[in-house]
Amino acid sequence: MSDRISVAKTYKLYIGGKFPRSESGRVYPVNDTKGKFLANAAHASRKDVRDAVVAARKAFGGWSAATAYNRGQVLYRVAEMLEGRREQFVSEVAASEGVAAKKAQSLVDTAIDRWVWYAGWTDKIATVLGAANPVAGPYFSFTVPEPTGVVGVLAPQQSSLLGLVSVLAPVLATGSTAVVVSSADRPLPAITLSEVLATSDLPGGVANILTGRASELGSWLASHGDVNALDPTGAEPSARAGLAREAANTVKRVLTVPDAEPDWTDTPDISRLRRYLEAKTVWHPLGV
């Protein structure tokens, strides 16, 4: 029997395509549902939130200007890499959520399928939500959807991977960039997802994943002047009104979400895509 002491893993944040330590130096232990120690995770700070928003804003221009086809190909590549690390995700989801291996396999498979589903919408959503408007005059009038910008996402606290994918993938599919605060007690699938994103074709800064407490980091995201929209899914229901007030000071869009986490295995629709798009109407004179 080996008397070797195993090395406890301490995971970092994912900001701008890199893995920095938290500026605060804080970490916290991550346990499974039975209390067994799994790893240490970085506890992000206000400075880390600001750095992540800067990275997301810097990446927004390139990502939003990429063709819809290109965005779809990049996101599909992420799905390929999720598939390649399927067994690791199954292990982490089982440990994080306390579900049986078969249930964890089903959740991971659904998460991968969900990512592919949103990847497929990248070059279709403009057709569904855009329009050629009838006008009384010698003009063409078009309405086209455009990405809203930088989106702050407080990821679901219970569904560590499927819920995370269900809130992150629509942001990226529309051409927006994201700053995500993962589930505090179940962050390992989010950390592994960040490793997948870092080694995929996704440009650095398009998705930034922070570990820590939504109750602490949410207000920094909500009040940040360079965040354009906020998804408060992972915040306590009692805290959402306060987040909305803070967000109102910088006139950002705040998603309306149910108090309880939805059943993420339900078939999605395009409502989350619609929330991260702004309608832009263009008038063009006929014959010019």
KEKE-3310 file (N, C-alpha, C; in steps of 0.2 Angstrom, whole numbers, plus 5000, padded with zeros to 4 digits):
npx = (5004:5003:5011:5011:5007:4994:4993:4984:4974:4973:4963:4962:4956:4948:4952:4951:4957:4967:4974:4974:4978:4967:4966:4965:4970:4963:4956:4945:4939:4932:4920:4912:4895:4894:4903:4917:4933:4937:4945:4953:4947:4949:4944:4936:4938:4933:4942:4945:4933:4932:4943:4939:4928:4934:4942:4932:4925:4935:4936:4924:4922:4929:4923:4909:4909:4913:4908:4892:4892:4905:4906:4897:4905:4916:4909:4904:4916:4920:4910:4914:4926:4921:4914:4926:4931:4921:4920:4927:4919:4907:4911:4914:4902:4894:4900:4899:4885:4879:4873:4869:4880:4874:4864:4872:4879:4869:4865:4877:4878:4866:4870:4881:4873:4865:4874:4878:4865:4863:4874:4870:4861:4867:4868:4855:4847:4846:4838:4826:4823:4825:4819:4811:4805:4788:4786:4780:4786:4800:4810:4821:4818:4826:4826:4838:4845:4856:4871:4870:4881:4893:4889:4884:4884:4876:4878:4868:4866:4863:4863:4877:4883:4875:4865:4874:4879:4867:4865:4876:4879:4869:4872:4885:4882:4874:4884:4888:4899:4904:4904:4906:4900:4903:4894:4894:4897:4898:4909:4918:4914:4913:4925:4932:4926:4931:4944:4942:4937:4948:4957:4951:4944:4939:4941:4952:4944:4931:4923:4923:4927:4923:4926:4918:4907:4891:4883:4892:4900:4890:4884:4895:4896:4883:4883:4893:4898:4902:4895:4882:4871:4863:4861:4853:4851:4858:4858:4852:4834:4829:4839:4838:4831:4838:4850:4844:4841:4854:4859:4851:4856:4866:4859:4856:4851:4841:4838:4823:4820:4814:4810:4814:4826:4824:4819:4832:4833:4823:4817:4824:4820:4821:4821:4831:4841:4835:4835:4848:4850:4849:4837:4841:4837:4838:4837:4837:4839:4829:4836:4849)
npy = (4994:5011:5025:5037:5054:5062:5075:5090:5097:5114:5125:5138:5154:5158:5169:5180:5170:5165:5157:5164:5166:5171:5188:5191:5181:5171:5155:5141:5126:5113:5101:5084:5079:5071:5076:5074:5079:5087:5096:5112:5128:5144:5159:5171:5189:5207:5214:5204:5202:5214:5213:5202:5208:5218:5209:5203:5213:5218:5207:5207:5214:5207:5194:5197:5202:5191:5180:5172:5159:5155:5157:5147:5136:5137:5135:5122:5115:5116:5108:5096:5094:5094:5081:5073:5074:5068:5057:5062:5073:5066:5060:5071:5078:5068:5067:5080:5083:5072:5062:5046:5036:5033:5042:5054:5052:5054:5067:5074:5070:5076:5090:5091:5089:5100:5111:5109:5111:5125:5130:5127:5137:5148:5153:5155:5162:5176:5175:5171:5181:5193:5205:5211:5227:5233:5249:5265:5273:5277:5267:5254:5245:5237:5226:5220:5208:5211:5207:5210:5213:5213:5201:5197:5183:5173:5158:5143:5136:5123:5114:5108:5107:5105:5115:5126:5126:5128:5141:5148:5145:5151:5164:5165:5161:5171:5180:5189:5192:5184:5184:5173:5168:5154:5139:5140:5129:5118:5118:5111:5105:5117:5122:5113:5114:5127:5124:5116:5126:5134:5127:5125:5132:5144:5162:5170:5178:5178:5170:5170:5163:5163:5157:5156:5166:5169:5178:5187:5192:5195:5207:5216:5213:5217:5231:5235:5246:5243:5231:5224:5216:5206:5190:5183:5170:5161:5168:5171:5171:5181:5191:5196:5207:5218:5216:5220:5233:5239:5236:5244:5257:5258:5255:5242:5227:5215:5199:5191:5178:5162:5159:5146:5134:5129:5114:5108:5099:5100:5103:5116:5133:5147:5158:5162:5166:5176:5186:5191:5199:5214:5224:5231:5243:5247:5260:5262:5271:5268:5263:5269)
npz = (5000:4995:5003:4999:4997:4990:4977:4980:4969:4963:4956:4943:4937:4922:4911:4897:4888:4896:4911:4925:4942:4956:4959:4972:4978:4985:4989:4988:4996:4986:4988:4986:4985:4996:5005:5003:4999:4984:4976:4976:4972:4963:4971:4965:4963:4965:4957:4948:4941:4935:4926:4918:4912:4904:4896:4889:4882:4874:4866:4859:4847:4837:4838:4836:4823:4816:4803:4803:4799:4802:4816:4820:4816:4824:4837:4835:4835:4848:4853:4848:4856:4868:4868:4867:4880:4887:4897:4908:4911:4914:4926:4934:4935:4941:4953:4958:4957:4964:4957:4949:4939:4927:4925:4925:4914:4904:4907:4903:4889:4885:4887:4878:4866:4867:4866:4852:4846:4849:4842:4829:4826:4823:4810:4806:4814:4811:4800:4805:4815:4808:4796:4781:4779:4775:4768:4765:4753:4743:4747:4753:4768:4781:4795:4806:4817:4830:4840:4857:4866:4879:4890:4907:4916:4928:4933:4934:4950:4953:4942:4936:4923:4912:4914:4914:4901:4894:4897:4893:4880:4871:4872:4866:4853:4848:4845:4855:4869:4885:4902:4915:4930:4939:4946:4963:4973:4964:4954:4946:4933:4926:4926:4919:4907:4904:4901:4890:4881:4880:4873:4861:4845:4849:4851:4863:4877:4873:4880:4897:4912:4929:4945:4961:4973:4968:4976:4980:4968:4959:4961:4957:4943:4939:4942:4934:4921:4908:4905:4896:4897:4909:4916:4928:4933:4942:4954:4971:4973:4981:4980:4967:4964:4969:4961:4949:4951:4953:4940:4933:4934:4925:4914:4908:4901:4910:4912:4914:4925:4931:4949:4954:4948:4931:4923:4915:4906:4897:4881:4872:4867:4856:4864:4873:4864:4858:4868:4868:4858:4848:4839:4824:4812:4795:4783:4765:4751:4736:4720:4722)
capx = (5000:5007:5010:5011:5002:4992:4994:4978:4973:4970:4961:4963:4951:4949:4950:4955:4960:4972:4972:4977:4976:4963:4970:4964:4974:4959:4954:4940:4938:4926:4918:4907:4889:4895:4908:4923:4937:4939:4950:4953:4945:4950:4938:4937:4937:4930:4947:4945:4927:4934:4948:4936:4924:4939:4944:4926:4924:4941:4935:4918:4923:4931:4918:4903:4910:4914:4902:4888:4895:4912:4904:4894:4910:4920:4906:4904:4922:4919:4906:4919:4930:4917:4914:4932:4932:4915:4921:4929:4913:4903:4914:4913:4895:4892:4903:4896:4878:4877:4869:4872:4884:4870:4861:4877:4880:4863:4866:4883:4876:4861:4874:4884:4868:4863:4879:4877:4859:4864:4879:4867:4857:4871:4867:4848:4843:4845:4832:4820:4821:4825:4813:4811:4799:4785:4786:4777:4791:4805:4816:4821:4819:4827:4828:4842:4847:4863:4873:4870:4888:4895:4884:4886:4880:4877:4876:4864:4869:4862:4865:4884:4886:4869:4863:4879:4879:4861:4865:4882:4880:4865:4876:4890:4879:4872:4889:4890:4904:4902:4908:4902:4901:4900:4891:4900:4898:4899:4912:4922:4913:4914:4933:4934:4923:4935:4950:4940:4937:4955:4961:4947:4946:4936:4946:4952:4940:4924:4920:4927:4924:4925:4923:4917:4900:4887:4881:4897:4902:4884:4883:4900:4894:4877:4884:4898:4896:4903:4891:4876:4865:4864:4857:4854:4849:4862:4857:4846:4828:4829:4844:4838:4828:4844:4854:4841:4842:4861:4859:4847:4860:4869:4854:4857:4846:4841:4834:4818:4821:4810:4814:4817:4829:4820:4822:4837:4833:4817:4819:4825:4818:4825:4820:4837:4845:4832:4836:4854:4850:4845:4835:4843:4833:4841:4834:4841:4835:4829:4840:4855)
capy = (5000:5017:5030:5043:5059:5065:5083:5093:5102:5121:5127:5145:5157:5158:5176:5182:5164:5162:5154:5168:5166:5176:5194:5191:5175:5167:5149:5138:5119:5110:5094:5081:5079:5068:5080:5072:5084:5086:5101:5119:5132:5151:5163:5178:5196:5212:5215:5198:5203:5220:5210:5198:5212:5221:5204:5201:5219:5217:5201:5207:5217:5202:5189:5199:5203:5185:5177:5167:5152:5154:5156:5140:5131:5137:5132:5115:5112:5115:5102:5090:5093:5091:5074:5070:5073:5066:5053:5067:5077:5062:5059:5077:5079:5063:5069:5087:5083:5066:5057:5040:5037:5033:5049:5059:5051:5057:5075:5076:5069:5082:5096:5091:5090:5107:5115:5108:5114:5132:5131:5127:5142:5154:5156:5154:5166:5182:5174:5170:5187:5199:5207:5216:5230:5237:5256:5269:5278:5274:5265:5248:5245:5230:5225:5214:5207:5212:5205:5215:5216:5209:5198:5194:5177:5170:5151:5139:5133:5116:5110:5111:5107:5106:5122:5131:5126:5131:5149:5151:5144:5156:5171:5165:5160:5177:5185:5192:5189:5182:5184:5169:5166:5147:5137:5140:5123:5113:5122:5107:5105:5123:5123:5108:5118:5132:5120:5114:5132:5137:5123:5125:5138:5150:5167:5172:5183:5178:5167:5171:5159:5164:5153:5160:5166:5174:5183:5192:5194:5197:5215:5219:5212:5221:5238:5237:5251:5240:5225:5226:5212:5201:5184:5182:5163:5158:5172:5169:5175:5187:5196:5198:5214:5222:5216:5224:5240:5241:5236:5250:5263:5258:5254:5236:5222:5210:5193:5188:5171:5159:5158:5139:5132:5125:5107:5110:5094:5101:5105:5123:5136:5152:5164:5165:5169:5183:5191:5194:5202:5220:5225:5237:5244:5251:5262:5263:5273:5264:5266:5272)
capz = (5000:4995:5008:4995:4999:4983:4977:4979:4963:4964:4949:4942:4934:4915:4908:4891:4886:4900:4917:4930:4949:4958:4961:4979:4981:4989:4986:4993:4995:4983:4990:4982:4989:5003:5009:5001:4996:4977:4974:4978:4967:4965:4973:4961:4967:4961:4951:4943:4937:4930:4921:4914:4907:4899:4891:4885:4878:4869:4861:4856:4840:4832:4838:4833:4816:4812:4800:4807:4798:4806:4823:4820:4815:4830:4842:4834:4837:4855:4855:4847:4861:4874:4867:4868:4887:4890:4903:4913:4913:4918:4933:4938:4936:4946:4960:4960:4958:4968:4953:4947:4933:4921:4925:4924:4906:4901:4907:4899:4882:4883:4887:4871:4861:4868:4863:4845:4844:4848:4836:4823:4826:4822:4803:4805:4819:4807:4795:4809:4818:4804:4792:4776:4781:4770:4769:4760:4751:4739:4751:4756:4775:4784:4802:4807:4824:4831:4846:4862:4868:4884:4895:4913:4917:4935:4930:4938:4956:4954:4936:4935:4916:4907:4915:4912:4894:4892:4898:4890:4873:4867:4872:4861:4847:4845:4844:4861:4873:4891:4909:4918:4937:4939:4952:4968:4976:4959:4949:4942:4926:4923:4925:4913:4901:4902:4898:4883:4877:4879:4868:4855:4841:4852:4853:4870:4879:4871:4886:4903:4918:4936:4951:4967:4975:4965:4980:4980:4962:4955:4961:4953:4936:4938:4942:4929:4916:4902:4904:4893:4899:4915:4917:4936:4935:4948:4960:4975:4971:4985:4978:4960:4963:4970:4955:4944:4953:4952:4933:4930:4934:4919:4908:4905:4900:4915:4910:4919:4926:4937:4955:4954:4942:4927:4921:4909:4901:4893:4874:4872:4861:4854:4868:4876:4859:4856:4873:4868:4851:4847:4832:4820:4806:4790:4777:4760:4745:4730:4714:4723)
cpx = (5004:5006:5011:5005:5000:4992:4987:4978:4970:4969:4961:4957:4952:4946:4955:4959:4966:4970:4976:4974:4972:4968:4970:4968:4970:4957:4949:4940:4932:4926:4913:4901:4889:4901:4915:4927:4938:4945:4949:4951:4947:4944:4939:4935:4934:4935:4946:4939:4929:4938:4944:4931:4928:4941:4938:4924:4929:4939:4928:4918:4924:4925:4911:4903:4912:4907:4898:4890:4901:4910:4901:4900:4914:4916:4905:4910:4923:4915:4910:4923:4927:4916:4920:4934:4926:4916:4923:4923:4908:4905:4913:4906:4892:4894:4900:4889:4875:4872:4872:4875:4879:4866:4866:4879:4875:4863:4871:4881:4871:4865:4877:4879:4866:4868:4879:4871:4860:4869:4875:4862:4861:4869:4860:4844:4842:4839:4826:4818:4822:4819:4814:4804:4795:4784:4783:4782:4796:4812:4815:4822:4820:4828:4832:4844:4854:4865:4873:4876:4891:4890:4887:4881:4881:4874:4872:4868:4869:4865:4872:4886:4880:4866:4868:4879:4873:4861:4871:4881:4875:4869:4881:4887:4877:4878:4891:4895:4901:4907:4904:4904:4898:4896:4896:4902:4900:4903:4916:4920:4914:4921:4935:4932:4928:4942:4948:4940:4944:4959:4956:4949:4942:4941:4946:4948:4933:4920:4925:4924:4927:4922:4923:4909:4897:4884:4886:4899:4896:4883:4888:4898:4888:4878:4890:4896:4897:4900:4885:4870:4867:4859:4858:4852:4852:4861:4851:4840:4828:4834:4843:4835:4834:4848:4851:4841:4849:4862:4856:4851:4864:4865:4856:4851:4846:4836:4829:4818:4816:4814:4817:4821:4825:4823:4826:4836:4827:4820:4819:4821:4822:4825:4826:4841:4842:4834:4843:4855:4846:4843:4837:4840:4837:4837:4839:4837:4835:4833:4846:4860)
cpy = (5006:5022:5037:5048:5063:5073:5085:5098:5109:5124:5135:5147:5156:5165:5177:5176:5162:5160:5158:5165:5171:5182:5194:5186:5170:5161:5146:5131:5117:5103:5091:5082:5075:5071:5078:5077:5082:5090:5108:5123:5140:5154:5170:5184:5201:5214:5210:5200:5209:5217:5206:5202:5215:5216:5203:5207:5219:5212:5202:5210:5211:5196:5191:5200:5197:5183:5172:5160:5151:5153:5149:5135:5131:5134:5124:5112:5111:5109:5096:5089:5091:5084:5070:5069:5071:5062:5057:5071:5073:5061:5065:5079:5074:5065:5076:5087:5077:5062:5051:5041:5037:5040:5054:5058:5055:5064:5077:5076:5075:5088:5097:5093:5097:5112:5115:5112:5122:5134:5131:5133:5149:5157:5156:5160:5173:5181:5174:5177:5193:5200:5212:5220:5234:5244:5260:5275:5274:5272:5257:5249:5238:5231:5219:5214:5208:5210:5211:5218:5211:5207:5195:5188:5174:5163:5148:5136:5126:5112:5112:5111:5109:5113:5127:5131:5129:5139:5152:5151:5149:5163:5171:5164:5166:5182:5189:5188:5188:5182:5180:5168:5159:5145:5137:5133:5117:5116:5118:5107:5111:5124:5119:5111:5123:5129:5118:5121:5135:5133:5122:5131:5145:5156:5168:5178:5183:5175:5167:5167:5160:5159:5158:5161:5171:5180:5189:5196:5197:5204:5218:5219:5217:5228:5240:5241:5248:5233:5227:5222:5208:5196:5182:5175:5161:5162:5170:5174:5181:5193:5199:5205:5219:5222:5220:5231:5243:5241:5242:5256:5264:5256:5248:5231:5217:5205:5192:5181:5168:5159:5151:5138:5128:5118:5108:5105:5095:5104:5113:5126:5142:5158:5166:5168:5176:5188:5194:5197:5209:5221:5232:5237:5249:5253:5264:5265:5269:5267:5269:5266)
cpz = (5000:5000:5005:4997:4992:4983:4975:4974:4965:4957:4949:4939:4926:4912:4902:4888:4890:4907:4923:4937:4951:4960:4969:4982:4985:4985:4991:4991:4991:4985:4986:4987:4996:5007:5008:4997:4989:4975:4977:4971:4968:4967:4970:4965:4962:4955:4946:4938:4932:4924:4916:4909:4902:4894:4886:4880:4872:4863:4857:4849:4835:4832:4835:4826:4812:4809:4804:4806:4802:4813:4824:4820:4821:4836:4841:4836:4844:4857:4854:4853:4868:4874:4868:4875:4891:4896:4909:4916:4916:4925:4937:4939:4941:4953:4962:4961:4962:4964:4951:4941:4927:4920:4923:4916:4902:4901:4903:4891:4880:4883:4880:4866:4861:4865:4855:4843:4844:4843:4829:4821:4823:4815:4801:4809:4815:4803:4799:4812:4814:4800:4787:4777:4776:4772:4763:4758:4746:4742:4752:4764:4778:4791:4803:4814:4825:4838:4851:4865:4873:4889:4901:4915:4924:4933:4936:4944:4956:4948:4934:4928:4911:4908:4913:4904:4891:4893:4895:4882:4869:4867:4866:4854:4844:4843:4849:4865:4881:4897:4913:4925:4938:4945:4957:4971:4971:4953:4944:4935:4922:4921:4920:4907:4899:4899:4891:4878:4876:4874:4861:4850:4843:4854:4860:4872:4877:4876:4891:4909:4924:4941:4957:4969:4971:4969:4981:4974:4958:4955:4957:4946:4935:4938:4937:4923:4909:4901:4901:4895:4905:4915:4924:4938:4941:4955:4965:4973:4975:4983:4971:4959:4964:4964:4950:4945:4951:4944:4930:4930:4928:4913:4905:4905:4906:4913:4916:4919:4932:4943:4956:4948:4938:4926:4914:4904:4896:4886:4874:4866:4860:4858:4871:4870:4858:4862:4872:4861:4851:4840:4829:4813:4802:4785:4772:4754:4739:4724:4716:4724)
residu = (MET:SER:ASP:ARG:ILE:SER:VAL:ALA:LYS:THR:TYR:LYS:LEU:TYR:ILE:GLY:GLY:LYS:PHE:PRO:ARG:SER:GLU:SER:GLY:ARG:VAL:TYR:PRO:VAL:ASN:ASP:THR:LYS:GLY:LYS:PHE:LEU:ALA:ASN:ALA:ALA:HIS:ALA:SER:ARG:LYS:ASP:VAL:ARG:ASP:ALA:VAL:VAL:ALA:ALA:ARG:LYS:ALA:PHE:GLY:GLY:TRP:SER:ALA:ALA:THR:ALA:TYR:ASN:ARG:GLY:GLN:VAL:LEU:TYR:ARG:VAL:ALA:GLU:MET:LEU:GLU:GLY:ARG:ARG:GLU:GLN:PHE:VAL:SER:GLU:VAL:ALA:ALA:SER:GLU:GLY:VAL:ALA:ALA:LYS:LYS:ALA:GLN:SER:LEU:VAL:ASP:THR:ALA:ILE:ASP:ARG:TRP:VAL:TRP:TYR:ALA:GLY:TRP:THR:ASP:LYS:ILE:ALA:THR:VAL:LEU:GLY:ALA:ALA:ASN:PRO:VAL:ALA:GLY:PRO:TYR:PHE:SER:PHE:THR:VAL:PRO:GLU:PRO:THR:GLY:VAL:VAL:GLY:VAL:LEU:ALA:PRO:GLN:GLN:SER:SER:LEU:LEU:GLY:LEU:VAL:SER:VAL:LEU:ALA:PRO:VAL:LEU:ALA:THR:GLY:SER:THR:ALA:VAL:VAL:VAL:SER:SER:ALA:ASP:ARG:PRO:LEU:PRO:ALA:ILE:THR:LEU:SER:GLU:VAL:LEU:ALA:THR:SER:ASP:LEU:PRO:GLY:GLY:VAL:ALA:ASN:ILE:LEU:THR:GLY:ARG:ALA:SER:GLU:LEU:GLY:SER:TRP:LEU:ALA:SER:HIS:GLY:ASP:VAL:ASN:ALA:LEU:ASP:PRO:THR:GLY:ALA:GLU:PRO:SER:ALA:ARG:ALA:GLY:LEU:ALA:ARG:GLU:ALA:ALA:ASN:THR:VAL:LYS:ARG:VAL:LEU:THR:VAL:PRO:ASP:ALA:GLU:PRO:ASP:TRP:THR:ASP:THR:PRO:ASP:ILE:SER:ARG:LEU:ARG:ARG:TYR:LEU:GLU:ALA:LYS:THR:VAL:TRP:HIS:PRO:LEU:GLY:VAL)
# end
